[in-house]
Amino acid sequence: MITVVIDRIEGAMAVAEIEEGKFAKIPVIFIPDAKEGDYVEIGPAKVSRFYFASIDDNMMIVLCPKGKYAMDPVLSGGAKPGEPISFTVKVQETTKRKKKISDLMNKLFE
């Protein structure tokens, strides 16, 4: 599993921070309910609408009912070609992160 934070939404793509200062794009079709600041967990699944098909030219190809999409292989979250892959917005972790940021801001401006 890999957990990323959605930095921003640019049209049909979500720009996700994968680690400090490194970003990758995720098609919004995989995470339609995600918003800026949300944690998203990506990894192998038992059942999913999405399948990690292959890696071509250092791009991971993911299949879904609406077609195939290329993404950075770092976003595989440990899934292997041929396996179902899931994209899950982690609401509880997102809420904790937003509260921590809010608390830090309040402390700064006291």
DSSP file (Angstrom, degrees, kcal/mol; ACC not computed):
  #  RESIDUE AA STRUCTURE BP1 BP2  ACC     N-H-->O    O-->H-N    N-H-->O    O-->H-N    TCO  KAPPA ALPHA  PHI   PSI    X-CA   Y-CA   Z-CA
    1    1 A M              0   0    0      0, 0.0     2,-0.4     0, 0.0    42,-0.2   0.000 360.0 360.0 360.0 148.1    0.0    0.0    0.0
    2    2 A I  E     -A   42   0A   0     40,-2.4    40,-3.1    73,-0.1     2,-0.5  -0.995 360.0-151.7-131.9 140.8    1.0    3.6   -0.6
    3    3 A T  E     +A   41   0A   0     -2,-0.4     2,-0.3    38,-0.2    38,-0.2  -0.963  18.3 178.3-115.3 129.1   -0.7    6.6    0.9
    4    4 A V  E     -A   40   0A   0     36,-2.7    36,-2.7    -2,-0.5     2,-0.5  -0.799  23.7-129.7-121.9 164.4   -0.6    9.9   -1.0
    5    5 A V  E     -AB  39  17A   0     12,-1.7    12,-3.2    -2,-0.3     2,-0.6  -0.972  23.9-122.9-117.0 130.7   -2.1   13.4   -0.4
    6    6 A I  E     - B   0  16A   0     32,-2.8    31,-3.6    -2,-0.5    10,-0.3  -0.608  28.4-178.9 -73.1 116.5   -4.1   15.1   -3.1
    7    7 A D  E     -     0   0A   0      8,-2.9     2,-0.3    -2,-0.6    -1,-0.2   0.892  62.0 -25.2 -82.4 -44.7   -2.4   18.5   -3.6
    8    8 A R  E     - B   0  15A   0      7,-1.4     7,-3.1    28,-0.1     2,-0.5  -0.985  54.6-117.9-163.8 162.5   -4.7   19.8   -6.2
    9    9 A I  E     - B   0  14A   0     -2,-0.3     2,-0.5     5,-0.2     5,-0.2  -0.950  22.8-174.4-110.4 126.8   -7.2   18.8   -9.0
   10   10 A E  E >   - B   0  13A   0      3,-3.4     3,-1.8    -2,-0.5     2,-0.3  -0.841  57.8 -71.2-122.4  91.6   -6.3   19.9  -12.5
   11   11 A G  T 3  S-     0   0    0     -2,-0.5    -1,-0.0     1,-0.3    17,-0.0  -0.452 118.9  -3.7  63.4-118.9   -9.2   19.0  -14.8
   12   12 A A  T 3  S+     0   0    0     -2,-0.3    16,-2.8    -3,-0.1    17,-0.4   0.366 126.3  74.4 -88.3   4.6   -9.4   15.2  -15.2
   13   13 A M  E <   -BC  10  27A   0     -3,-1.8    -3,-3.4    14,-0.3     2,-0.5  -0.939  64.2-150.2-123.4 142.4   -6.2   14.7  -13.1
   14   14 A A  E     -BC   9  26A   0     12,-3.3    12,-2.8    -2,-0.4     2,-0.7  -0.933  17.8-140.6-104.1 129.9   -5.5   14.8   -9.4
   15   15 A V  E     -BC   8  25A   0     -7,-3.1    -8,-2.9    -2,-0.5    -7,-1.4  -0.827  24.4-165.3 -92.1 118.6   -1.9   15.9   -8.5
   16   16 A A  E     -BC   6  24A   0      8,-3.4     8,-2.2    -2,-0.7     2,-0.7  -0.869  20.3-133.3-111.3 135.8   -0.8   13.7   -5.6
   17   17 A E  E     -BC   5  23A   0    -12,-3.2   -12,-1.7    -2,-0.4     6,-0.3  -0.779  23.0-179.8 -83.6 119.4    2.1   14.3   -3.3
   18   18 A I  E     -     0   0A   0      4,-2.3     2,-0.3    -2,-0.7     5,-0.2   0.737  68.2 -17.1 -94.6 -25.4    3.8   10.9   -3.0
   19   19 A E  E >  S- C   0  22A   0      3,-1.2     3,-2.9   -14,-0.1    -1,-0.4  -0.940 105.9 -42.8-164.4 171.6    6.6   12.1   -0.7
   20   20 A E  T 3  S-     0   0    0      1,-0.3     3,-0.1    -2,-0.3    -3,-0.0  -0.157 128.0  -9.4 -47.9 110.2    8.1   15.4    0.3
   21   21 A G  T 3  S+     0   0    0      1,-0.2     2,-0.4    -2,-0.0    -1,-0.3   0.453 110.2 108.6  82.0   0.5    8.4   17.4   -2.9
   22   22 A K  E <   -C   19   0A   0     -3,-2.9    -4,-2.3     2,-0.0    -3,-1.2  -0.938  45.0-175.4-115.7 135.6    7.5   14.6   -5.3
   23   23 A F  E     -C   17   0A   0     -2,-0.4     2,-0.3    -6,-0.3    -6,-0.2  -0.892  11.4-177.1-129.8 154.9    4.3   14.5   -7.2
   24   24 A A  E     -C   16   0A   0     -8,-2.2    -8,-3.4    -2,-0.3     2,-0.4  -0.976  27.0-116.2-145.6 155.4    2.4   12.1   -9.5
   25   25 A K  E     -C   15   0A   0     -2,-0.3    47,-0.5   -10,-0.2   -10,-0.2  -0.766  21.7-169.0 -99.5 140.1   -0.9   12.4  -11.4
   26   26 A I  E     -C   14   0A   0    -12,-2.8   -12,-3.3    -2,-0.4     2,-0.1  -0.994  31.2-113.2-123.4 127.7   -3.9   10.2  -10.8
   27   27 A P  E >>  -C   13   0A   0      0, 0.0     3,-2.0     0, 0.0     4,-0.5  -0.400  22.1-133.0 -59.1 132.8   -6.9   10.2  -13.1
   28   28 A V  G >4 S+     0   0    0    -16,-2.8     3,-1.0     1,-0.3     6,-0.2   0.758 100.8  75.8 -60.5 -24.8   -9.9   11.7  -11.2
   29   29 A I  G 34 S+     0   0    0    -17,-0.4    -1,-0.3     1,-0.3   -16,-0.1   0.797  93.9  52.3 -57.8 -27.4  -12.0    8.8  -12.5
   30   30 A F  G <4 S+     0   0    0     -3,-2.0    -1,-0.3     1,-0.2    57,-0.2   0.740 124.3  24.8 -79.4 -23.7  -10.2    6.6  -10.0
   31   31 A I    X<  +     0   0    0     -3,-1.0     3,-1.8    -4,-0.5    -1,-0.2  -0.454  69.8 161.1-138.6  61.0  -11.0    8.9   -7.0
   32   32 A P  T 3  S+     0   0    0      0, 0.0    -1,-0.1     0, 0.0    -3,-0.1   0.744  77.2  48.1 -61.9 -24.7  -14.1   10.9   -8.0
   33   33 A D  T 3  S+     0   0    0     -5,-0.1     2,-0.1     2,-0.0    -5,-0.0   0.477  86.7 114.7 -93.9  -2.0  -15.0   11.9   -4.4
   34   34 A A    <   -     0   0    0     -3,-1.8     2,-0.3    -6,-0.2    -3,-0.1  -0.382  43.4-171.6 -73.7 147.2  -11.4   13.1   -3.5
   35   35 A K    >   -     0   0    0     -2,-0.1     3,-2.1     1,-0.1   -29,-0.3  -0.823  40.5 -68.2-128.0 168.4  -10.8   16.7   -2.7
   36   36 A E  T 3  S+     0   0    0     -2,-0.3   -29,-0.2     1,-0.3     3,-0.1  -0.349 122.3  24.7 -57.0 134.6   -7.6   18.7   -2.2
   37   37 A G  T 3  S+     0   0    0    -31,-3.6    -1,-0.3     1,-0.3     2,-0.2   0.285  90.4 134.9  92.4  -9.5   -6.0   17.7    1.1
   38   38 A D    <   -     0   0    0     -3,-2.1   -32,-2.8   -32,-0.2     2,-0.4  -0.469  54.2-128.7 -75.4 142.7   -7.5   14.2    1.1
   39   39 A Y  E     -A    5   0A   0     51,-0.5    51,-2.4   -34,-0.2     2,-0.4  -0.732  25.1-166.2 -81.8 137.1   -5.4   11.1    1.9
   40   40 A V  E     -AD   4  89A   0    -36,-2.7   -36,-2.7    -2,-0.4     2,-0.5  -0.995   7.9-152.5-129.0 127.1   -5.7    8.4   -0.7
   41   41 A E  E     -AD   3  88A   0     47,-3.0    47,-2.8    -2,-0.4     2,-0.4  -0.844  13.9-170.8 -98.8 132.2   -4.5    4.8   -0.1
   42   42 A I  E     +AD   2  87A   0    -40,-3.1   -40,-2.4    -2,-0.5    45,-0.2  -0.975  26.9 105.6-124.8 134.2   -3.6    2.8   -3.2
   43   43 A G  E     - D   0  86A   0     43,-1.6    43,-3.2    -2,-0.4    35,-0.2  -0.990  64.7 -37.9 177.8-177.5   -2.8   -0.9   -3.3
   44   44 A P  E     - D   0  85A   0      0, 0.0     2,-0.3     0, 0.0    41,-0.3  -0.235  52.9-165.2 -61.2 150.6   -3.8   -4.4   -4.2
   45   45 A A        -     0   0    0     39,-1.8     3,-0.2     1,-0.1     0, 0.0  -0.927  29.6-135.4-134.5 159.2   -7.4   -5.3   -3.8
   46   46 A K  S    S+     0   0    0      1,-0.4     2,-0.4    -2,-0.3    -1,-0.1   0.877  99.1   7.7 -78.5 -40.3   -9.4   -8.6   -3.6
   47   47 A V  S    S+     0   0    0     -3,-0.1    -1,-0.4    36,-0.1     2,-0.3  -0.997  79.2 150.6-141.2 137.6  -12.1   -7.1   -5.9
   48   48 A S        -     0   0    0     -2,-0.4    38,-0.1    -3,-0.2    -3,-0.0  -0.987  51.9-124.2-159.9 160.8  -12.0   -3.8   -7.7
   49   49 A R  S    S+     0   0    0     -2,-0.3     2,-0.4    36,-0.1    37,-0.1   0.537  97.3  70.1 -81.8  -7.6  -13.3   -2.0  -10.8
   50   50 A F  E     -E   85   0A   0     35,-0.5    35,-2.1    14,-0.1     2,-0.4  -0.889  64.1-166.1-117.5 141.9   -9.7   -1.2  -11.6
   51   51 A Y  E     -EF  84  63A   0     12,-2.3    12,-3.2    -2,-0.4     2,-0.9  -0.991  23.9-131.2-131.7 131.9   -7.0   -3.5  -12.8
   52   52 A F  E     + F   0  62A   0     31,-2.7    30,-4.0    -2,-0.4    31,-0.4  -0.705  34.3 176.9 -76.4 107.4   -3.2   -3.0  -13.0
   53   53 A A  E     -     0   0A   0      8,-2.6     2,-0.3    -2,-0.9    -1,-0.2   0.941  44.9 -46.7 -85.2 -50.7   -2.7   -4.2  -16.5
   54   54 A S  E     - F   0  61A   0      7,-1.2     7,-3.4    27,-0.1     2,-0.5  -0.970  43.6-103.9-168.3 175.4    1.0   -3.7  -17.3
   55   55 A I  E     + F   0  60A   0     -2,-0.3     2,-0.4     5,-0.2     5,-0.2  -0.990  36.4 174.7-120.3 122.2    4.0   -1.4  -17.2
   56   56 A D  E >   - F   0  59A   0      3,-2.8     3,-1.7    -2,-0.5    -2,-0.1  -0.996  68.2 -12.9-128.0 130.0    5.0    0.1  -20.6
   57   57 A D  T 3  S-     0   0    0     -2,-0.4    -1,-0.1     1,-0.3     3,-0.1   0.884 129.2 -52.8  48.5  46.4    7.8    2.7  -21.0
   58   58 A N  T 3  S+     0   0    0      1,-0.2     2,-0.4    -3,-0.1    -1,-0.3   0.744 116.9 115.1  61.3  25.6    8.0    3.2  -17.2
   59   59 A M  E <   -F   56   0A   0     -3,-1.7    -3,-2.8    13,-0.2     2,-0.5  -0.987  63.4-133.5-124.1 137.4    4.3    3.9  -17.1
   60   60 A M  E     -FG  55  71A   0     11,-3.5    11,-2.5    -2,-0.4     2,-0.6  -0.760  18.4-146.1 -87.4 129.7    1.8    1.7  -15.2
   61   61 A I  E     -FG  54  70A   0     -7,-3.4    -8,-2.6    -2,-0.5    -7,-1.2  -0.875  15.0-170.1-100.7 124.6   -1.3    1.0  -17.3
   62   62 A V  E     -FG  52  69A   0      7,-3.1     7,-2.6    -2,-0.6     2,-0.3  -0.957   8.4-149.6-117.1 130.4   -4.6    0.7  -15.3
   63   63 A L  E     +FG  51  68A   0    -12,-3.2   -12,-2.3    -2,-0.5     5,-0.2  -0.762  22.3 162.5 -98.8 143.4   -7.8   -0.6  -16.8
   64   64 A C  E >   - G   0  67A   0      3,-2.7     3,-2.2    -2,-0.3   -14,-0.1  -0.913  56.4 -86.9-146.1 172.9  -11.3    0.5  -15.8
   65   65 A P  T 3  S+     0   0    0      0, 0.0     3,-0.1     0, 0.0   -15,-0.1   0.762 126.1  51.4 -56.9 -24.4  -14.7    0.3  -17.4
   66   66 A K  T 3  S-     0   0    0      1,-0.2     2,-0.3   -37,-0.0    -3,-0.0   0.336 123.1 -82.1 -97.2   8.0  -14.1    3.6  -19.2
   67   67 A G  E <   -G   64   0A   0     -3,-2.2    -3,-2.7     2,-0.0     2,-0.4  -0.908  59.2 -46.2 134.1-160.0  -10.8    2.7  -20.7
   68   68 A K  E     -G   63   0A   0     -2,-0.3     2,-0.4    -5,-0.2    -5,-0.2  -0.917  43.4-166.4-120.4 147.1   -7.1    2.5  -19.9
   69   69 A Y  E     -G   62   0A   0     -7,-2.6    -7,-3.1    -2,-0.4     2,-0.4  -0.974  14.3-135.9-133.9 142.8   -5.0    5.1  -18.1
   70   70 A A  E     +G   61   0A   0     -2,-0.4     2,-0.3    -9,-0.2    -9,-0.2  -0.819  30.4 166.1 -99.5 138.0   -1.3    5.5  -17.7
   71   71 A M  E     -G   60   0A   0    -11,-2.5   -11,-3.5    -2,-0.4   -45,-0.1  -0.929  46.0 -79.1-142.6 165.1    0.2    6.5  -14.3
   72   72 A D    >   -     0   0    0    -47,-0.5     3,-2.1    -2,-0.3   -13,-0.2  -0.488  40.3-129.8 -64.3 131.6    3.5    6.6  -12.6
   73   73 A P  G >  S+     0   0    0      0, 0.0     3,-2.0     0, 0.0     4,-0.2   0.727 102.5  74.8 -60.1 -21.5    4.5    3.1  -11.4
   74   74 A V  G >  S+     0   0    0      1,-0.3     3,-0.8     2,-0.1     4,-0.1   0.773  87.1  65.2 -60.7 -22.4    5.2    4.3   -7.9
   75   75 A L  G <  S+     0   0    0     -3,-2.1    -1,-0.3     1,-0.2   -73,-0.1   0.327  71.4  95.7 -82.5   8.6    1.5    4.6   -7.5
   76   76 A S  G X  S-     0   0    0     -3,-2.0     3,-1.8     1,-0.1    -1,-0.2   0.796  75.2-151.0 -68.4 -26.5    1.1    0.8   -7.8
   77   77 A G  T <  S-     0   0    0     -3,-0.8    -2,-0.1     1,-0.3     3,-0.1   0.767  70.4 -50.4  61.5  25.1    1.1    0.5   -4.0
   78   78 A G  T 3  S+     0   0    0      1,-0.3    -1,-0.3   -35,-0.2   -35,-0.1   0.375 102.6 138.5  94.1  -5.2    2.5   -2.9   -4.3
   79   79 A A    <   -     0   0    0     -3,-1.8    -1,-0.3    -4,-0.1     6,-0.1  -0.397  42.4-142.8 -69.4 152.6    0.0   -4.3   -6.8
   80   80 A K    >   -     0   0    0      4,-0.2     3,-2.3    -3,-0.1   -28,-0.3  -0.836  33.4 -77.6-115.2 154.8    1.4   -6.4   -9.6
   81   81 A P  T 3  S+     0   0    0      0, 0.0   -28,-0.2     0, 0.0   -27,-0.1  -0.221 120.2  28.0 -50.8 135.6    0.3   -6.6  -13.2
   82   82 A G  T 3  S+     0   0    0    -30,-4.0   -29,-0.1     1,-0.3   -28,-0.0   0.253  98.6 112.6  95.0 -10.3   -2.9   -8.6  -13.5
   83   83 A E  S <  S-     0   0    0     -3,-2.3   -31,-2.7   -31,-0.4    -1,-0.3  -0.644  73.5-108.2 -95.4 150.4   -4.1   -7.7  -10.0
   84   84 A P  E     - E   0  51A   0      0, 0.0   -39,-1.8     0, 0.0     2,-0.4  -0.479  37.0-157.2 -66.2 147.7   -7.1   -5.6   -9.0
   85   85 A I  E     -DE  44  50A   0    -35,-2.1   -35,-0.5   -41,-0.3     2,-0.3  -0.983   1.7-150.8-131.8 142.3   -6.0   -2.3   -7.5
   86   86 A S  E     -D   43   0A   0    -43,-3.2   -43,-1.6    -2,-0.4     2,-0.4  -0.855   9.7-161.2-117.6 151.4   -8.0    0.0   -5.2
   87   87 A F  E     -D   42   0A   0     -2,-0.3     2,-0.5   -45,-0.2   -45,-0.2  -0.969  21.8-179.2-126.9 109.8   -8.0    3.8   -4.6
   88   88 A T  E     -D   41   0A   0    -47,-2.8   -47,-3.0    -2,-0.4     2,-0.5  -0.952  25.8-138.3-122.9 122.9   -9.5    4.6   -1.3
   89   89 A V  E     -D   40   0A   0     -2,-0.5     2,-1.1   -49,-0.2   -49,-0.2  -0.667  20.3-144.1 -74.2 124.6  -10.1    8.1    0.2
   90   90 A K     >  -     0   0    0    -51,-2.4     4,-2.2    -2,-0.5   -51,-0.5  -0.754  21.1-179.7 -96.2  92.1   -9.1    7.8    3.9
   91   91 A V  H  > S+     0   0    0     -2,-1.1     4,-2.6     1,-0.2    -1,-0.2   0.899  77.2  50.2 -62.2 -46.1  -11.6   10.1    5.6
   92   92 A Q  H  > S+     0   0    0      1,-0.2     4,-2.3     2,-0.2    -1,-0.2   0.919 112.7  45.9 -62.8 -44.9  -10.5    9.6    9.2
   93   93 A E  H  > S+     0   0    0      2,-0.2     4,-2.3     1,-0.2    -1,-0.2   0.885 112.6  51.8 -65.2 -38.4   -6.8   10.2    8.3
   94   94 A T  H  X S+     0   0    0     -4,-2.2     4,-2.5     2,-0.2    -2,-0.2   0.925 109.5  49.4 -62.8 -45.1   -7.8   13.3    6.3
   95   95 A T  H  X S+     0   0    0     -4,-2.6     4,-2.2     1,-0.2    -2,-0.2   0.914 111.1  49.5 -61.4 -44.1   -9.8   14.7    9.2
   96   96 A K  H  X S+     0   0    0     -4,-2.3     4,-2.4     1,-0.2    -1,-0.2   0.921 111.7  48.8 -60.9 -44.3   -6.9   14.1   11.6
   97   97 A R  H  X S+     0   0    0     -4,-2.3     4,-2.3     1,-0.2    -2,-0.2   0.919 111.0  49.3 -63.0 -44.6   -4.4   15.9    9.2
   98   98 A K  H  X S+     0   0    0     -4,-2.5     4,-2.4     1,-0.2    -1,-0.2   0.880 111.7  49.3 -64.4 -37.5   -6.7   18.8    8.7
   99   99 A K  H  X S+     0   0    0     -4,-2.2     4,-2.9     2,-0.2    -1,-0.2   0.915 109.8  51.4 -66.8 -42.3   -7.2   19.2   12.5
  100  100 A K  H  X S+     0   0    0     -4,-2.4     4,-2.2     2,-0.2    -2,-0.2   0.917 112.1  46.5 -60.9 -43.6   -3.5   19.0   13.1
  101  101 A I  H  X S+     0   0    0     -4,-2.3     4,-2.4     2,-0.2    -1,-0.2   0.917 112.8  49.9 -64.7 -43.4   -2.9   21.8   10.5
  102  102 A S  H  X S+     0   0    0     -4,-2.4     4,-2.6     1,-0.2    -2,-0.2   0.918 110.5  49.9 -61.1 -44.2   -5.7   23.9   12.0
  103  103 A D  H  X S+     0   0    0     -4,-2.9     4,-2.3     1,-0.2    -1,-0.2   0.900 110.7  49.8 -61.3 -42.1   -4.2   23.5   15.5
  104  104 A L  H  X S+     0   0    0     -4,-2.2     4,-2.1     2,-0.2    -1,-0.2   0.900 111.7  48.3 -64.0 -40.8   -0.8   24.5   14.3
  105  105 A M  H  X S+     0   0    0     -4,-2.4     4,-1.9     2,-0.2    -2,-0.2   0.916 111.7  49.2 -65.9 -42.6   -2.2   27.6   12.5
  106  106 A N  H  < S+     0   0    0     -4,-2.6     4,-0.3     1,-0.2    -2,-0.2   0.900 111.7  49.5 -62.8 -40.5   -4.2   28.6   15.6
  107  107 A K  H >< S+     0   0    0     -4,-2.3     3,-0.9     1,-0.2    -1,-0.2   0.891 109.5  52.3 -65.2 -40.0   -1.1   28.2   17.8
  108  108 A L  H 3< S+     0   0    0     -4,-2.1    -1,-0.2     1,-0.2    -2,-0.2   0.866 113.8  42.5 -64.2 -37.7    1.0   30.3   15.3
  109  109 A F  T 3<        0   0    0     -4,-1.9    -1,-0.2     1,-0.2    -2,-0.2   0.247 360.0 360.0 -97.8  12.6   -1.5   33.2   15.4
  110  110 A E    <         0   0    0     -3,-0.9    -1,-0.2    -4,-0.3    -2,-0.1   0.481 360.0 360.0 -69.9 360.0   -2.2   33.2   19.2
